[in-house]
Amino acid sequence: MGKVAARIKVMPQSPDVDLDDLTERLESALPEGAKISRTDREDVAFGLVALFPTVIIPDEAGGTEAVEEAFGGVDGVESVDVDEVGRI
């Protein structure tokens, strides 16, 4: 089976959230077999910056739902949305 790359938009709860620490917590929360290949940052508004981790997921994992749920449970995360998904 192949692998899937999913770019996921993670919005922090406030501009005060330490983005480096949040990135580490997201990595720690990943389900088994998934890994973050890179994390981009984009300014949103009023000092708020969104994280866009690109997560590599085994195709047999059945999609991004497990990653979305794991990221949603991380302290400091306001919302999680899938931005892009593609096979690699």
Summary of the structure (lengths in Angstrom):
residues: 88
radius of gyration: 12.5
end to end distance: 10.8
largest distance: 43.0
contacts: 251
relative contact order: 0.37
helix: 25%
strand: 49%
